[in-house]
Structures are given as C-alpha cells and as structure tokens.
Amino acid sequence: MTADPAHILKAVYGYDAFRGPQAEIVDHVMAGNNAFVLMPTGGGKSLCYQIPAMARPGMGLVVSPLIALMADQVAALRQSGVRAAALNSDLTGDERRALWRNVSDGALDLLYVAPETLLRSGILEQLGQVPLSLIAIDEAHCLSQWGHDFRPSYRQLDALVALFPDTPRMALTATADAPTRAEILAHLKIAESDAFVAGFDRPNIRYAMEEKDNPRGQLKRFLKSHEGESGIVYCLSKRKTEETAAWLSTQGYNALPYHGGMDKAAREGNQTRFQRDEAVIMVATIAFGMGIDKPDVRFVAHVDLPGSIEAYYQETGRAGRDGLPSDTLMLYGHEDIALRSRFIEESNAPEQRKRMERQKLDALLGLAETAGCRRQALLSYFGDRCEPCGNCDTCAEPPRLFDGTIATQKILSCIHRTGERFGQAYIVDVLLGAQDERIMQFGHDRVSTYGIGKEHDGRTWRAILRQLIALRLIDVDLSGHGGLSISDAGRQFLREKRMLMLRTPPPPRARREKVSRNSPPAALPHADRGLFEALRAKRMEIARTQNVPPYVIFHDRTLIELAAARPASRAEMAGVPGVGEAKLERYGPAFLAVIAEHAG
C-alpha cells in the first residue's frame, strides 16, 4: 500500500479530500509527532490515526475501551480492504496464536486492544518485538480522574511512554473540558503544542429539554416523528430500563433493554440486534454506548437527568454520526436533581471530587434552565462558541419569562411555615388552599401562606418549584420522603429580596409537533426515495449474509449519494463519496444492478 495519505483516503475510504483539521493532524503524525485530538463525534477522529498507521512503517496499535466497539471497527476496516484485527478475551487459543503470527509477520496494518488486555503480563513485551507505526489511545477522557468516565486501567497507560519513547502517541476524545485535557496531556507526556482542538459543535443535532410532566407521554410524542428509525433512550436505573423497554414494546416499538445487571449473553445479543437491524430502540443505562459506531442513530432521549454536561454531550453525540439530521430530548424533574445530589453526597469520593461534581451538576441544571440558545450554552461550557443556532427548542420557541420574585418568596415562606419537612405536592396544596385532611390535621390551614397562591395553577407552581430546586434555593431530602427545605442560598434570597426571573411553563401539549422525518431525510427528493429504499434492502441482504452491521457495507449518506447520482458504471460509482476501491470491487455489481433496475 502506498505511503501517501491522500491516496489512502481515496482508495480505502472513497473520499477526495480531508475534512476540517484532519489533513493537518495526519501530516503532524506522519512527521513522527505526538498528538492530542479533540474532535466531535462523527467528525472523523478515526481517520486521523488509521491513515498514518497505514502510511507509516510498522503496525498501528489502537487502545479502545470495549470489545463490541473494536469488533465493529475491525469489521468496517476489513470491508475496506484494511488488514485489521482485535486482541481481546473472546479469542480462542488458535485465534490468538494466529493473530500473533500475523503481528510477527508484519501482516497487520492495525491492531485493536483493550487497556486491560494490553497491560496483562507479556503482551507489551511481545509488542516490543515488532515495529509500531503509532500508538492511538481512543476515548482518552477515560484516563482523567476529572473526566465523567474514569477507568483505572486507562491510568496505567503511561507505561507506554517509557516503553515506546520513539513511537508517536495519539490521544483522541470527543469529550474533555480544560482540566481533563490538561491531565491527559500531562499523563501521556504530550506537549500543548501537539494539541488539536477542533471544536464541539454538532450542527446536525437538534437539542431539546423539557421539565417532566408526563414522562411516558412526552417520550411517546418525541418518538412519533421517528417511526422506523434507530435510537437510544437513557434511564437512570436498571429497573426503569426494563420497565421502559417493556412499555415501548407494548406501544409497537422494537425496544430492547441494556444494563450492567443483565446476563452477559442477553446484553450482548441485544447490542448486536441494535447494531445490525435498522429500526431498534435501545433502552439503556449509561453502561451502553461508549464508542458505539452505529452511524444512523437518529435520536437520543434521556428520560432521567444525566450526571453532567460531559455525559450529556457524549450520550447525545451518539446520534447522527453520519452527519444527517438527528434529534435529542432530555426530561428532568426535581426528583432527578435530588437523586443526583444524593449520589454525590453519599459517594466515598474525597471532598475535592465532590465539590467538582456539584459544580458539574449545577452547570447541567443551568443548561436545562437557560432561556437562551441551548447550543450556545452547551458549547460555552467547553470554551467554544457559536451564533444562536436555530436548531434547538429555545431557538425555535423562545421561552417566556416572568418576574418570579413574589412567587419564590411565597414558596419559601410556605416551606418555612410548614416545618421544612413536606414534599412538593403538599406545599402546592397549601399554597392553593386545598381542602385536604392532612393539611387540617397538621393545622396548616391556619398558617399565613395557606391559600395565598391562587394566581397560579398547580402545574405552574410545580414548574416554579423545579426551577427553584435547579437554582439551589430549595433542597430536597430524598433519603427521607422528599421533604423540601430552604437552602442557604434560599435564605440569602429572602434576606436580599432581589428580583428573580423565571420561565413560564408552556401549556400542556403546546409544543409544536414536528413533521415526521423518517429515513431517508426529507432532503432526499421524492423521486429518489424508492431507489434509496431498494439500496437499503440490498445492503441489509448483504449484511445478513456476512453477519455484519449494514453500515460497514455503506453508510446511509453513501446510499443517498448513490440514489441521487444513479451511476451506470463502475467508473461512475467510483466517484461517489464513501465508495473505496475494495468496496467497489466487492459490491459494485450488486448495487449497480439495483440502480439499473430503477432506471428502467
């Protein structure tokens, strides 16, 4: 294989030009330099190490966190004619011996390995006997103790610095704030001048967040515009994962659960179905998803609050890796906030870590409550910026604000006068002057705040309460029965009597229903959709024959290009983006035949 990166890009991947900073990064590593690469999911990080690994002498070593992810990446590379393999615990003895023979014979361009496997006795010594073109550490944020997905095995990868001092090191991630980036650079001894930060914006993703009102109804409305598409629904607990998947199945969706408590075979079987079928919803805890390579995930929904903006960004980033329009929805309520706070306070982490986790949660709540462009708020957290995007819920329907100073004073006073031990529903009932037996029993029909809140209905008071909890003016005792109490910040607010602007909750079901946008995207002309579906059917037929995910044959984007261009010969098909030499040789006749059938 030629050592020219541009030729490899065209011959293997079928693209005429690099995107964004890819060319600069590839040239930098080709010259033997280390590199830290921060690039959004779907931005083409993999090419930044795969092409130099093929172009430089020796074998590329890629550290990757999950066996399923490595299997997908290896399958996709082999489809493109690249000599790739994965070393993991699933290999039989014969397979392992054959792999090491290929390593020794120089018969591999890329070897993928999990950090736990790499650090086992003897593995590094064996790798030390062969020339390495580079060492790439994918999902490098796992190395940082300040990152949202710290893995101790990643921490030990600094051993590679001393063992392979002359081999270029690459650390790649889509998610790292400034402290995380600094720690990765220091730990792997990569200079600041070797860092490439390509920005965080994913313009094809639409961001939306809603306060929990009727979570299942809200989720069902969201899924209505994604019939026949693949997506992920994240839940906080294993139980909720199981219950949500079962409920979605009764609603006619092909929904599967995934969480760490499942039998391994069942969990892996569900992941395989998600990756190889085209209309599966994976209902999962955060145990699912890191590095998921499926490019046609059209939506990601959180029915519970994620742990941080980093977690939210990475989890939503699993949508739309192919660059086509994709949607996200995050639902949150006061119980989520209280539960996340409880996780932090009850952990065994040192106080410094807890303080940072509190700050991260506050930043996420600030994103949820913003009245401005969500994309601007999200990117600013990572030190990036953009103009108002027009592709988030607050840009499409800017929330109305009102002076919530008096309402806040009424709520805090009511919490105080009822003893700071009752939950949300009780406080709202007192404010509305409800004729409730418990209120009479406790004598709270005689407190000064009884019935003083009739200017708002119960739904509005609940929305105000959620905002005050998010603003940390109210604490929630989740270890008890969800009792509300006034925080130190809440007491300061009462003393200062400052103005507080709050968001007016939209009326029920007032959110605009989106037009159904089933695959292919609406941008595809109607005349091309029949051919696109025929090409998808052929792709699925081939994928099932080979027992691989359909997207390793061709991405949806490539099928859209084929449907639009309608090539009539191999030479014409070679000009379609995403069609490399090996795939043209292997699949050209089959797809050209489908196109020819539709030409008549």
C-alpha positions as CSV (number, residue, x, y, z in Angstrom):
1,M,0.0,0.0,0.0
2,T,1.3,3.5,-0.9
3,A,2.5,5.7,1.9
4,D,0.6,8.7,0.5
5,P,-2.2,9.7,2.9
6,A,-4.3,11.4,0.2
7,H,-4.2,8.2,-1.9
8,I,-5.2,6.1,1.1
9,L,-8.1,8.4,1.8
10,K,-9.5,7.9,-1.7
11,A,-8.6,4.3,-2.3
12,V,-9.7,2.9,1.1
13,Y,-12.4,5.3,2.2
14,G,-13.6,6.7,-1.1
15,Y,-13.2,10.4,-0.2
16,D,-11.4,13.0,-2.4
17,A,-10.5,15.4,0.4
18,F,-9.9,15.6,4.2
19,R,-12.4,17.4,6.4
20,G,-11.6,20.2,8.9
21,P,-8.2,19.7,10.6
22,Q,-7.8,16.0,9.5
23,A,-5.1,16.8,6.9
24,E,-3.1,18.9,9.4
25,I,-3.3,16.2,12.1
26,V,-2.3,13.4,9.7
27,D,0.7,15.4,8.4
28,H,1.7,16.2,12.0
29,V,1.7,12.5,13.0
30,M,3.3,11.4,9.7
31,A,6.3,13.5,10.7
32,G,6.6,11.4,13.8
33,N,5.0,13.8,16.3
34,N,2.6,13.1,19.2
35,A,-0.9,14.4,19.0
36,F,-3.9,15.1,21.3
37,V,-7.1,15.3,19.1
38,L,-10.3,16.6,20.5
39,M,-13.0,16.4,17.7
40,P,-16.7,16.0,18.0
41,T,-18.3,12.5,17.5
42,G,-18.8,12.0,13.8
43,G,-16.0,14.5,12.9
44,G,-13.6,11.8,11.6
45,K,-11.2,11.2,14.5
46,S,-10.6,7.6,13.4
47,L,-9.1,8.6,10.1
48,C,-6.6,10.8,12.0
49,Y,-4.9,7.6,13.4
50,Q,-6.0,4.9,10.8
51,I,-4.4,6.7,7.8
52,P,-1.0,7.4,9.5
53,A,-1.0,3.9,10.8
54,M,-1.3,2.5,7.3
55,A,1.1,5.1,5.7
56,R,3.9,4.9,8.2
57,P,6.2,1.8,8.5
58,G,5.1,-0.8,11.0
59,M,1.7,-1.7,12.7
60,G,-0.6,0.8,14.3
61,L,-1.6,-0.1,17.9
62,V,-5.0,1.2,19.0
63,V,-6.2,1.1,22.6
64,S,-10.0,1.0,22.7
65,P,-12.3,0.5,25.6
66,L,-14.9,-2.0,24.5
67,I,-14.8,-5.4,22.7
68,A,-18.0,-4.7,20.8
69,L,-16.6,-1.4,19.6
70,M,-13.4,-3.0,18.5
71,A,-15.2,-5.7,16.6
72,D,-17.3,-3.1,14.7
73,Q,-14.2,-1.0,13.8
74,V,-12.3,-4.1,12.6
75,A,-15.2,-5.3,10.6
76,A,-15.6,-1.9,8.9
77,L,-11.8,-1.7,8.1
78,R,-11.7,-5.2,6.7
79,Q,-14.7,-4.3,4.4
80,S,-12.5,-1.5,3.0
81,G,-9.5,-3.9,2.4
82,V,-7.5,-2.9,5.5
83,R,-5.6,-5.6,7.4
84,A,-7.0,-5.1,10.9
85,A,-7.6,-7.3,13.9
86,A,-8.6,-7.1,17.6
87,L,-6.8,-8.8,20.5
88,N,-9.3,-9.5,23.3
89,S,-10.5,-12.1,25.8
90,D,-13.1,-13.5,23.4
91,L,-10.4,-15.1,21.1
92,T,-9.9,-18.9,21.2
93,G,-6.4,-20.2,21.7
94,D,-6.0,-20.9,18.0
95,E,-7.3,-17.5,17.1
96,R,-4.9,-15.8,19.5
97,R,-1.9,-17.8,18.1
98,A,-2.9,-16.9,14.5
99,L,-3.2,-13.3,15.4
100,W,0.3,-13.2,17.0
101,R,1.8,-14.9,13.9
102,N,0.2,-12.1,11.8
103,V,1.7,-9.5,14.2
104,S,5.2,-11.1,13.9
105,D,5.0,-11.4,10.1
106,G,4.0,-7.8,9.6
107,A,0.7,-8.8,8.2
108,L,-1.4,-6.3,10.1
109,D,-1.9,-2.6,9.5
110,L,-3.9,-2.0,12.7
111,L,-4.2,-4.0,16.0
112,Y,-7.0,-3.0,18.4
113,V,-6.6,-3.9,22.1
114,A,-8.5,-3.1,25.3
115,P,-6.3,-1.5,28.0
116,E,-6.9,-4.3,30.4
117,T,-5.7,-6.8,27.8
118,L,-2.7,-4.6,26.8
119,L,-1.5,-4.4,30.4
120,R,-1.5,-8.2,31.0
121,S,1.8,-9.9,31.6
122,G,3.8,-10.5,28.4
123,I,1.6,-8.5,26.0
124,L,3.7,-5.3,26.0
125,E,6.9,-7.4,25.7
126,Q,5.6,-9.2,22.6
127,L,4.5,-5.9,21.1
128,G,8.0,-4.5,21.8
129,Q,9.4,-7.0,19.3
130,V,7.6,-5.5,16.3
131,P,7.8,-2.1,14.7
132,L,4.9,0.2,15.6
133,S,3.8,3.0,13.3
134,L,2.0,4.7,16.1
135,I,0.0,4.2,19.4
136,A,-3.5,5.6,19.4
137,I,-5.5,5.9,22.7
138,D,-9.1,6.3,21.8
139,E,-11.7,7.6,24.3
140,A,-8.8,9.2,26.1
141,H,-11.0,11.1,28.6
142,C,-11.2,7.7,30.5
143,L,-7.7,8.4,31.7
144,S,-8.6,11.5,33.7
145,Q,-9.9,11.3,37.2
146,W,-11.8,14.5,36.5
147,G,-13.5,13.0,33.4
148,H,-17.0,11.7,33.5
149,D,-16.0,8.1,32.7
150,F,-12.8,7.5,34.6
151,R,-11.3,3.9,34.1
152,P,-8.3,2.9,36.3
153,S,-6.9,0.7,33.6
154,Y,-6.5,3.8,31.3
155,R,-4.5,5.4,34.1
156,Q,-1.8,2.8,33.7
157,L,-1.2,3.6,30.0
158,D,1.5,6.0,30.9
159,A,3.7,2.9,30.9
160,L,3.6,3.2,27.1
161,V,5.6,6.5,27.3
162,A,8.7,4.8,28.6
163,L,8.3,1.5,26.7
164,F,7.9,3.1,23.3
165,P,9.6,6.5,23.6
166,D,10.2,6.9,19.8
167,T,6.7,5.9,18.7
168,P,4.2,8.7,18.0
169,R,1.4,8.7,20.7
170,M,-2.1,9.9,19.9
171,A,-4.8,10.6,22.5
172,L,-8.3,11.1,21.0
173,T,-11.6,12.0,22.5
174,A,-14.8,13.9,21.8
175,T,-15.4,15.0,25.4
176,A,-12.9,16.8,27.6
177,D,-13.1,20.1,29.5
178,A,-10.0,22.1,30.2
179,P,-9.0,20.2,33.4
180,T,-9.5,16.8,31.7
181,R,-7.4,17.9,28.7
182,A,-4.6,19.1,30.9
183,E,-4.5,15.8,32.7
184,I,-4.4,13.8,29.6
185,L,-1.5,15.8,28.1
186,A,0.5,15.6,31.4
187,H,-0.1,11.9,31.9
188,L,0.9,10.9,28.4
189,K,3.6,13.5,28.1
190,I,2.1,15.1,25.0
191,A,3.0,18.8,24.6
192,E,0.4,21.5,24.5
193,S,1.8,22.4,21.0
194,D,0.8,18.9,19.8
195,A,-2.9,19.5,20.8
196,F,-5.6,19.9,18.1
197,V,-9.0,21.1,19.4
198,A,-11.5,21.0,16.6
199,G,-14.4,22.4,18.5
200,F,-17.5,20.7,19.9
201,D,-20.4,21.8,17.7
202,R,-22.6,19.1,16.2
203,P,-24.8,21.2,13.9
204,N,-26.9,18.3,12.7
205,I,-28.2,17.5,16.2
206,R,-31.3,19.3,17.5
207,Y,-31.2,19.8,21.3
208,A,-34.4,19.9,23.4
209,M,-35.1,19.7,27.1
210,E,-38.4,19.6,28.9
211,E,-39.4,19.5,32.6
212,K,-41.1,16.2,33.4
213,D,-44.8,16.4,33.2
214,N,-46.0,13.1,31.9
215,P,-42.7,11.3,31.0
216,R,-44.2,8.5,29.0
217,G,-46.5,10.8,27.1
218,Q,-43.6,13.1,26.4
219,L,-41.4,10.3,25.2
220,K,-44.2,8.9,23.0
221,R,-44.7,12.3,21.4
222,F,-41.0,12.6,20.7
223,L,-40.8,9.1,19.2
224,K,-43.8,9.8,16.9
225,S,-41.5,11.5,14.4
226,H,-39.0,8.7,14.4
227,E,-41.1,5.7,13.3
228,G,-38.8,3.1,11.6
229,E,-35.6,4.7,12.9
230,S,-32.9,3.6,15.4
231,G,-32.3,5.4,18.6
232,I,-31.3,5.3,22.3
233,V,-33.4,6.0,25.4
234,Y,-31.3,6.5,28.5
235,C,-32.7,5.7,32.0
236,L,-31.0,6.2,35.4
237,S,-31.8,2.7,36.9
238,K,-31.8,-0.9,35.8
239,R,-35.4,-1.3,36.9
240,K,-36.6,1.7,34.9
241,T,-34.7,0.5,31.9
242,E,-36.5,-2.8,31.9
243,E,-39.9,-1.2,32.6
244,T,-39.5,1.4,29.8
245,A,-38.4,-1.2,27.2
246,A,-41.3,-3.4,28.1
247,W,-43.7,-0.4,27.8
248,L,-42.3,0.7,24.5
249,S,-42.8,-2.8,23.2
250,T,-46.5,-2.7,24.1
251,Q,-46.6,0.6,22.1
252,G,-45.4,-1.2,18.9
253,Y,-41.7,-0.3,19.1
254,N,-38.9,-2.8,18.7
255,A,-37.3,-1.8,22.0
256,L,-34.6,-3.7,23.9
257,P,-33.2,-3.2,27.4
258,Y,-29.5,-2.9,28.2
259,H,-27.9,-2.6,31.6
260,G,-25.0,-4.0,33.6
261,G,-27.2,-6.3,35.7
262,M,-28.3,-8.4,32.7
263,D,-27.0,-11.8,31.8
264,K,-23.9,-11.2,29.5
265,A,-25.2,-13.2,26.6
266,A,-28.6,-11.4,26.7
267,R,-26.9,-8.0,26.9
268,E,-24.5,-8.7,24.0
269,G,-27.4,-10.2,22.0
270,N,-29.4,-7.0,22.4
271,Q,-26.4,-4.9,21.4
272,T,-25.9,-7.0,18.3
273,R,-29.5,-6.6,17.3
274,F,-29.3,-2.8,17.8
275,Q,-26.2,-2.6,15.6
276,R,-27.4,-4.9,12.8
277,D,-31.1,-4.0,12.5
278,E,-32.4,-0.7,11.2
279,A,-35.3,0.2,13.5
280,V,-34.3,-0.8,17.0
281,I,-34.6,1.4,20.2
282,M,-32.1,0.6,22.8
283,V,-33.3,1.5,26.3
284,A,-30.2,1.6,28.4
285,T,-28.4,2.8,31.4
286,I,-25.1,4.6,30.8
287,A,-23.5,1.1,30.7
288,F,-24.3,1.3,27.0
289,G,-22.9,3.4,24.3
290,M,-19.3,4.4,24.7
291,G,-17.8,4.4,21.2
292,I,-20.9,3.0,19.6
293,D,-20.0,3.1,15.9
294,K,-23.6,2.9,14.5
295,P,-23.8,6.0,12.3
296,D,-27.6,6.0,11.7
297,V,-28.8,6.6,15.3
298,R,-31.4,9.2,14.6
299,F,-32.4,10.2,18.1
300,V,-31.2,10.0,21.8
301,A,-33.7,10.6,24.6
302,H,-32.9,11.0,28.3
303,V,-35.9,10.2,30.5
304,D,-33.8,11.0,33.6
305,L,-31.2,13.7,34.2
306,P,-27.6,12.7,33.1
307,G,-24.7,13.1,35.5
308,S,-23.0,16.1,33.9
309,I,-22.8,18.2,30.7
310,E,-19.9,16.0,29.6
311,A,-22.0,12.9,30.0
312,Y,-25.0,14.6,28.3
313,Y,-22.7,15.7,25.4
314,Q,-21.2,12.3,24.9
315,E,-24.5,10.4,25.1
316,T,-26.4,12.8,22.8
317,G,-23.3,12.6,20.5
318,R,-24.2,9.0,19.7
319,A,-26.9,10.4,17.4
320,G,-26.2,11.4,13.8
321,R,-22.6,10.2,13.4
322,D,-23.3,10.2,9.7
323,G,-23.9,14.0,9.7
324,L,-27.6,13.6,8.9
325,P,-30.3,15.4,11.0
326,S,-30.9,13.9,14.4
327,D,-32.9,14.8,17.5
328,T,-32.4,14.7,21.2
329,L,-34.7,15.1,24.2
330,M,-33.8,15.4,27.9
331,L,-36.5,15.2,30.5
332,Y,-35.8,16.3,34.1
333,G,-37.6,16.9,37.3
334,H,-37.0,17.8,40.9
335,E,-36.5,14.2,41.9
336,D,-33.8,13.8,39.4
337,I,-31.9,16.8,40.8
338,A,-32.3,15.4,44.4
339,L,-31.2,11.9,43.4
340,R,-28.1,13.2,41.5
341,S,-27.2,15.3,44.5
342,R,-27.6,12.3,46.8
343,F,-25.3,10.2,44.6
344,I,-22.6,12.9,45.1
345,E,-23.0,13.4,48.8
346,E,-23.2,9.6,49.6
347,S,-20.2,8.7,47.5
348,N,-16.8,7.8,49.1
349,A,-15.0,10.4,46.9
350,P,-12.8,13.0,48.5
351,E,-14.3,16.4,49.2
352,Q,-12.4,18.0,46.2
353,R,-14.0,15.5,43.9
354,K,-17.5,16.0,45.4
355,R,-17.1,19.8,45.0
356,M,-16.3,19.4,41.3
357,E,-19.2,17.0,40.8
358,R,-21.6,19.6,42.5
359,Q,-20.2,22.2,40.1
360,K,-20.8,19.9,37.1
361,L,-24.4,19.2,38.2
362,D,-25.1,22.9,38.6
363,A,-23.7,23.6,35.1
364,L,-26.1,20.9,33.7
365,L,-29.0,22.4,35.5
366,G,-28.1,25.8,34.2
367,L,-28.2,24.4,30.7
368,A,-31.6,22.9,31.4
369,E,-33.0,26.2,32.7
370,T,-31.4,28.6,30.1
371,A,-33.8,30.8,28.2
372,G,-31.2,31.4,25.5
373,C,-29.8,29.2,22.8
374,R,-29.0,25.7,24.2
375,R,-26.2,25.2,21.7
376,Q,-24.5,28.4,22.8
377,A,-24.8,27.4,26.5
378,L,-23.5,23.9,25.7
379,L,-20.5,25.0,23.7
380,S,-19.6,27.8,26.1
381,Y,-19.2,25.1,28.9
382,F,-16.3,23.6,26.8
383,G,-14.9,27.0,25.9
384,D,-16.3,27.0,22.4
385,R,-18.8,29.4,20.9
386,C,-21.4,29.8,18.1
387,E,-24.2,32.1,17.0
388,P,-27.8,31.3,18.0
389,C,-28.3,28.0,16.2
390,G,-31.9,27.9,15.2
391,N,-31.7,24.2,15.8
392,C,-32.7,23.8,19.4
393,D,-36.0,24.1,21.3
394,T,-35.3,27.5,22.8
395,C,-34.3,29.0,19.4
396,A,-37.4,27.5,17.8
397,E,-39.8,28.6,20.6
398,P,-38.1,31.1,23.0
399,P,-39.5,30.6,26.5
400,R,-41.4,33.4,28.0
401,L,-40.1,34.8,31.3
402,F,-41.9,36.4,34.2
403,D,-40.9,38.1,37.4
404,G,-41.0,35.2,39.8
405,T,-39.8,37.2,42.9
406,I,-43.1,37.2,44.7
407,A,-43.9,33.6,43.8
408,T,-40.5,32.5,45.1
409,Q,-41.0,34.3,48.3
410,K,-44.4,32.7,48.8
411,I,-43.0,29.2,48.2
412,L,-40.0,29.7,50.5
413,S,-42.3,31.2,53.2
414,C,-44.7,28.2,52.8
415,I,-41.9,25.7,53.2
416,H,-40.7,27.5,56.3
417,R,-44.1,27.8,57.9
418,T,-45.0,24.1,57.4
419,G,-41.8,23.0,59.1
420,E,-39.5,22.3,56.1
421,R,-40.4,18.6,56.0
422,F,-43.1,18.2,53.4
423,G,-42.9,17.3,49.7
424,Q,-43.7,19.2,46.6
425,A,-47.4,18.1,46.2
426,Y,-48.1,19.1,49.9
427,I,-46.6,22.6,49.5
428,V,-48.6,23.2,46.3
429,D,-51.8,22.1,48.0
430,V,-51.2,24.6,50.9
431,L,-50.5,27.4,48.5
432,L,-53.7,26.7,46.6
433,G,-55.8,26.4,49.9
434,A,-56.7,22.8,49.2
435,Q,-59.4,21.2,51.5
436,D,-57.1,18.3,52.4
437,E,-57.4,16.2,55.5
438,R,-53.6,16.1,56.2
439,I,-53.4,19.9,55.9
440,M,-56.3,20.2,58.5
441,Q,-54.7,17.6,60.7
442,F,-51.4,19.5,60.9
443,G,-53.1,22.8,61.3
444,H,-51.6,24.2,58.1
445,D,-54.9,25.7,57.1
446,R,-54.2,28.3,59.7
447,V,-50.7,29.4,58.5
448,S,-50.4,32.7,56.7
449,T,-49.4,31.0,53.4
450,Y,-52.5,28.9,53.2
451,G,-54.3,29.8,50.0
452,I,-52.1,32.7,49.0
453,G,-51.0,31.1,45.7
454,K,-54.3,31.0,43.7
455,E,-52.9,33.3,41.0
456,H,-51.2,30.2,39.6
457,D,-52.5,26.7,38.9
458,G,-50.9,23.6,40.4
459,R,-48.9,22.8,37.2
460,T,-47.3,26.3,37.2
461,W,-46.4,26.0,40.9
462,R,-44.7,22.7,40.3
463,A,-42.7,24.2,37.4
464,I,-41.7,27.1,39.6
465,L,-40.6,24.6,42.3
466,R,-38.5,22.6,39.8
467,Q,-36.7,25.8,38.8
468,L,-36.0,26.8,42.4
469,I,-34.6,23.4,43.1
470,A,-32.4,23.7,40.0
471,L,-31.3,27.1,41.2
472,R,-30.4,25.6,44.6
473,L,-32.7,27.8,46.5
474,I,-34.5,24.7,47.8
475,D,-33.0,21.4,49.0
476,V,-34.8,18.0,48.7
477,D,-34.3,15.3,51.3
478,L,-34.5,12.2,49.1
479,S,-33.2,9.9,51.8
480,G,-36.4,10.7,53.7
481,H,-39.7,11.3,51.9
482,G,-38.7,14.0,49.5
483,G,-39.2,16.8,52.1
484,L,-38.4,20.3,50.9
485,S,-36.2,22.7,52.9
486,I,-34.8,26.2,52.3
487,S,-31.1,26.1,51.3
488,D,-28.5,28.7,52.5
489,A,-28.9,30.3,49.0
490,G,-32.7,30.4,49.6
491,R,-32.3,32.2,52.9
492,Q,-29.9,34.7,51.3
493,F,-32.5,35.3,48.6
494,L,-35.1,36.1,51.3
495,R,-32.8,38.5,53.1
496,E,-31.7,40.3,49.9
497,K,-35.2,40.4,48.3
498,R,-33.6,40.5,44.8
499,M,-35.6,40.1,41.5
500,L,-35.7,36.6,40.1
501,M,-36.9,36.0,36.5
502,L,-38.3,32.5,35.9
503,R,-39.5,30.7,32.8
504,T,-43.3,30.4,32.2
505,P,-44.2,26.8,31.6
506,P,-45.8,26.2,28.2
507,P,-49.4,24.9,28.3
508,P,-49.8,21.1,28.1
509,R,-49.1,19.7,24.6
510,A,-48.4,23.2,23.3
511,R,-45.1,22.1,21.9
512,R,-45.1,22.0,18.2
513,E,-45.3,18.5,16.7
514,K,-42.5,18.0,14.2
515,V,-43.3,16.7,10.8
516,S,-42.3,13.0,10.5
517,R,-38.9,12.8,9.0
518,N,-38.4,9.1,8.5
519,S,-35.3,7.8,6.8
520,P,-34.3,8.9,4.3
521,P,-34.2,12.5,5.4
522,A,-36.7,14.9,3.9
523,A,-33.8,16.5,1.9
524,L,-33.8,13.4,-0.4
525,P,-36.1,14.2,-3.4
526,H,-39.2,12.1,-3.6
527,A,-38.1,10.6,-6.9
528,D,-35.0,9.1,-5.3
529,R,-36.7,7.6,-2.2
530,G,-37.8,4.4,-3.9
531,L,-34.2,3.7,-5.1
532,F,-32.8,4.6,-1.7
533,E,-35.1,2.0,0.0
534,A,-34.1,-0.6,-2.7
535,L,-30.4,0.1,-2.0
536,R,-31.1,-0.2,1.7
537,A,-32.7,-3.5,1.2
538,K,-29.8,-4.8,-0.9
539,R,-27.4,-3.5,1.8
540,M,-29.3,-5.4,4.5
541,E,-29.4,-8.6,2.4
542,I,-25.6,-8.4,2.0
543,A,-25.0,-7.6,5.7
544,R,-27.1,-10.5,6.9
545,T,-25.3,-12.9,4.6
546,Q,-21.9,-11.7,6.1
547,N,-23.3,-11.4,9.6
548,V,-22.1,-7.7,9.9
549,P,-23.9,-4.4,10.7
550,P,-25.3,-2.8,7.5
551,Y,-23.4,0.4,8.0
552,V,-20.0,-1.4,7.5
553,I,-21.1,-2.1,3.9
554,F,-22.1,1.6,3.2
555,H,-23.4,4.4,5.3
556,D,-26.9,5.9,4.7
557,R,-25.1,9.0,3.4
558,T,-23.4,7.0,0.7
559,L,-26.7,5.3,-0.3
560,I,-28.3,8.8,-0.5
561,E,-25.4,9.9,-2.8
562,L,-25.9,6.7,-4.9
563,A,-29.7,7.3,-5.2
564,A,-29.0,10.9,-6.3
565,A,-26.1,10.2,-8.7
566,R,-27.5,6.9,-10.2
567,P,-24.1,5.8,-11.5
568,A,-24.4,3.5,-14.6
569,S,-20.8,2.1,-14.5
570,R,-18.1,1.1,-12.1
571,A,-16.1,4.2,-13.1
572,E,-19.1,6.5,-12.3
573,M,-19.7,4.7,-9.0
574,A,-16.0,5.2,-8.0
575,G,-16.7,8.9,-7.9
576,V,-19.4,8.6,-5.3
577,P,-18.2,9.7,-1.8
578,G,-17.7,6.7,0.5
579,V,-17.0,4.1,-2.2
580,G,-13.4,2.9,-1.9
581,E,-11.6,0.5,-4.2
582,A,-12.2,-2.6,-2.1
583,K,-16.0,-1.9,-1.7
584,L,-16.3,-1.0,-5.4
585,E,-14.7,-4.4,-6.3
586,R,-16.8,-6.3,-3.8
587,Y,-20.2,-4.6,-4.0
588,G,-20.2,-2.5,-7.2
589,P,-22.0,-5.1,-9.4
590,A,-24.8,-5.7,-6.9
591,F,-25.6,-2.1,-6.3
592,L,-25.2,-1.1,-9.9
593,A,-27.8,-3.8,-10.8
594,V,-30.3,-2.3,-8.3
595,I,-29.7,1.2,-9.8
596,A,-30.2,-0.2,-13.3
597,E,-33.5,-1.9,-12.4
598,H,-34.8,1.5,-11.2
599,A,-33.5,3.3,-14.3
600,G,-36.0,1.4,-16.5
